[in-house]
Amino acid sequence: MISIFNDQKCVLGEGPLWHPEAGHLFWFDILRKKIFQTVNGVISQHKFHEYVSAAGWIDQKTLIIASETFLSTFNFVTGQKEHLAKLENDNPRTRSNDGRADPHGGFWIGTMAKDASKGQGAIYRYYGGELRQLFAPITISNSICFSVDGLHAYFADTVTHKIMKWPLNEKNGWPVGEPYTFIDLSTEGLFPDGSIVDELGYLWNAQWGAGRVARYSPSGTYVDDIAFPASQITCPAFGGEEMKTLFVTSASLNLKEPEAGRTFTIETEFRGQKEHSIRL
């Protein structure tokens, strides 16, 4: 049964992250420049000076945060922030979007134009103190997640209707060769947004405008989906004590739907992967 996780309605809810050691859920309202945090059922929020969209965890008190111009550390206890690397800070047209830590201790982050102009974004990886561009051009970077064995990355350019798969070097996690199509949603007219991979290797994809999170087998075959009471579903995350609780963010852009922008939750029979920590 789907429940509303809280009463907060986001304009562009995104980037849910379950911190496996702190036991907190974080998520963003990108356009309001906020990150939300739950501690024992109590929700707090932090306001930033620019758009923020994605996070990974470093230790029990610290996240890495992707904003429109920087990757930064963020102590969610004290609120202290420190810049790690510049992220397209010379380009006022773009901002960060989807991102996730990889199994090798790196952090992948995608960018896009603030007005979603074609081909203005890219995908980067922060690893060993270096921020390196991996893929460009891209219009709306999304679906960044990783296979259970750490040998493949997934990502999407939402406007292409395709989720891509990319082999990774088993020693350091850098991409090898070229990405190729894993799931093609063009015949169904579906737009892939955020994705995660569960412990069995199944990919769960939020589909913008379709009001659902769909589940695909490790070979890319559609299995089933969960419908939500909001059309602009943006990203799923597994969490909770047993990692079987699915949290799902949504947006309310230009919508009058009563539940648009909520963060939803549902208990499942499936177990998610714990989010990987980032090594600085």
N, C-alpha and C positions, 0 to 999 in steps of 0.2 A: 504494500500500500504506500502510495506516495504521500509525503508530508511536506509542509512548508517548514524549512529549517529555522527561519526567523522572519520577522516582519519587515526587515530592510528591503526596499525596492531599489535596485540599481538601474542606472541608465544603460550601462554596458558592463554587466557583471562578467567576470572572467577569472581565469587562473587559479581555481581552487587547489589548495595544497594542504594535505594532512601531514603534520610534522610527527614522524613516528616515535620520537623520543619525548618531546614535550607534550604530545597528545592534544595539540591545538589544530583547529582548522583555520586557514587563512584564505581570503579571496579578495578580489579587487573590484572596484567600480572605476574603470579606466577614465572615463570622461569627467568624473568628479574628483579624480586625483587622490583616491583613498584606498587604503588597505584595511580590511576588517579581520578581526581575530576573535576566536572564542576560547574562553578559559572557564571550564566547569559550567558551561551553559551561559556564561555572561559574555556579551559581545562588546568589544571596544573597537575603536577605529583610530587610524593615524592619517593625517592629511599631509600630502606632499605638494611641492611647488610646481610640479609638472606631471604629465601623464605617467602612471605606473601600471604595469600589466602582468608581470609574471615573477615567480620567486622559486628559489630552491633553498634547502637548509644546509647550514654549515656546522652548527653545534646546537646545544640545547637552548641557546638564547639568541642565536644569530642567523639571519637569512641573507641570501644574495637577492637583491631587488633589481629588476630591469625597469628603467624609466626611459623617457624619450631621448635622453642625451647621455646617460651613464649606466654602467653596472656599479652597484654600490653594496656595501654591507649594511645591514640594518639590525640593530639590537632591539628586539621587540619588547624587552623589559624596560630599557631606559629611553628608547626612541632615538638613540645616537646613530648617525649615518656617516659612512666614510666611502669616498669614491674609489673604485678599483680600476675602471677603464672607461674611456670615452666611447660612446655608442652613437655614431653618426651625429655628433654634436655640432658639426659644421653644416648640417642640413636641416633647416627649420621646417621642412615639409614633411618629415617623417617622425615616427614614434615607434617604440617597441610594441610587440604584440604577444604572440605565444612563445612559451619557453619552458624548459625542463632540464633537470640534472640528468646526466648520463651515467651508466654503470661504472665508468672509469674515473669519476670524480670531476668531470667537466660540466659546463653549463651551456646549453644551446639556447639561443634567443633569435627570434625572427623580428623583422621590422616591416613597416608598411607606410604608405603615405597617409597622412591624417585625413585626406579626402578620398582615400582608396584609389588614387590614380594608378593606372596600369604600369606595372614593372618598376615601381619606385623603391621596392623593399629588397631585403636580402636575409640570409640566415647566417649566423655567426656561432662560433664556439669559443668559450673562455676556458682555457686550460693552461696550467703551469704559468700563470701570470700573463698570458698572451691572449688577446682577442683577435681571432682570425676569421675572415669571411670564408664561408664554405660554399654558398650557392647564391647566385643572382643572375638575372633579375627575377623578382617574385612580386606579386601584387598584394595578396593577403596571406601572410605566413601563418600556418596553423598546424595542428595535429602532431606536434613534436613529441615523440615518445620512443621507447626502445624495447627491443625483444628481450625475453627473459635471459637468454644466454649472452646478452651484451654484444652480439655480432651484427646487429642491424639497427638502424634508425629509421623512423617513419616521419614524414612531414607532408604537408599539403599546401598548395596554392589554391585557396578556396574557390576562386573564380574558374578554375580549370575542371572542377568536379572530381579531381583525382587525388588519391593518397599514394604517395611515393614510398619506396623502400630503398635503403642505401646500405650496402655492406660496410662494416667497420673493421679496422685493424684490431685484432684481439688483444694486443699488448697495450695500446695507448688510446684506442677509441677514435682515431681520426678516420674519416671516410676513405674508402677504397673504390676506385672506379667511378662509375656514374650511377645516379639513382634511376630506378625504373618503376613503372606503374605497378602498384600492388592492388589497389581497388579503384575501378573506374565507375563513378556514379553518374556519368553524363547521360546515360539512357534514361535514368530515373529523374534527372533534373535536380539532384540533391547536392547541397553545398556542405562539404566537410569542414567542421570547425575543430574544436579541441578533441584530443584523443588520449587514451591511456591503454596500457596492456596489462591484463590480469596475470595471475601466477601460472596459468595454463597456456599463455601465449595468445589469447584471444584479444583482439583489438576492439575497444569500445569507442565509438565516434559520435560526438554531438553534431547534429545536422541542422544548421541555421535555416530557419524558416519552416522546418518540417515538424518541430515540436517533439523531437525524439532523440534518444541515444540508441544507436544500432550496434549490434555485436557481430563481429566477423571472426571466422576461424583463422588459425595460423596460415592457411593457404589463401585467405582473402575471400572466402565464401560467406555470404550473408547467413546468419543463424536466426536471430530474432531481434526485437527492439523493445524499448520501454517508452511509452508515450507520456508526455508531461503537459500540464495545463498552461503552457506558454509556447508560442511558436518560435521565438528566437532563443533556442537552447544553445549554449556556448561551449561548455567544457565540463567533463566529469572528473571525479577523483574518488578513489577508494580510501576509506579511513575507518576509525573506530578500533576498539580493542582487538577484534578479530579480523580487521581489514575487510569486512564484508558489507559495510555501509557505503552506499554510493551517494556522494554529494554532487549536485549538478547546478551550475550557475546559468543565469539567463539574462537577457537584455530587454529593455522596454522602449527601444528607439522607435519613435513615431507610432507607437501602439497604444490602444486603449483597452487591451486585455487586462482583466482585473489582477491576474497573477504574474503578468510580465515583469521581469526584473527580479523576481524572487530567487532565492537559493533553495533548492529542493533536496529531499533525502528519501532514500528507500533502502530497506534491508534486503539483501540478496543472498542467494545460496553460493555465490562465487566469492573468491578471495582475491584481492588486488595485491600487486607488488608494493612493498614499502618503497617510498621515494628514496632515491640514492642521495647520499650526502656529497657535498662539494668540497674538494680539497684545494685549498688556496696555496 
